Amino acid sequence: MTLPAIFFQEKNLLATGERWIWLYELEVPTTPATRYRFVRDPEQVTFRGNIYYPFPITHSPVQEDIEGNLPVISLTVSSISREVISTLESYNGLVGQPVRIILTHELALGTGSALAQHDFKILGTNATVEAVTAQLGDVSLYDITIPATRMLKHYC
């Protein structure tokens, strides 16, 4: 994948008037499935044709260890308005549901290019009066077909 030059130009500037943008997508297993899209900014943004709405949300850094373990991060969502709690109670804490975290730049929103994009699954959730914290982990390697295309003898 080739990254647009704007990423490198903005990274190398000492100061810039533009900003890096974190985008979050969470899926809720309704019928049909509902995908919530949030941005950690005060204004909504459009990326790849989808609108991301401002919401108090953040995540811990993604870190790799020397033992090769798959990363587990925390996603924290504000629960002051209590609207997140009812969804958690209705759908088993959203355990097993997909979450996507995307990092892009304000100048690259129109191109649909992301500097980083990672898919996780919710491993567990914990709710307090102020916030809901979800533990996110990588997609299980048992869920992925490796190689993506296989040729089998006597199978069509």
Secondary structure, DSSP 8 states (H G I E B T S, - for coil): ----HHHHHHHH-SS-SS-EEEEEEEEE--SS-EEEEEESSSS-EEETTEEEEE--EEE------TT----EEEEEEE-TTSHHHHHHHHTGGGTT-EEEEEEEEGGGGGGT--SEEEEEEEEEEEE-SSEEEEEEEE--GGGS-SSSS---TT--
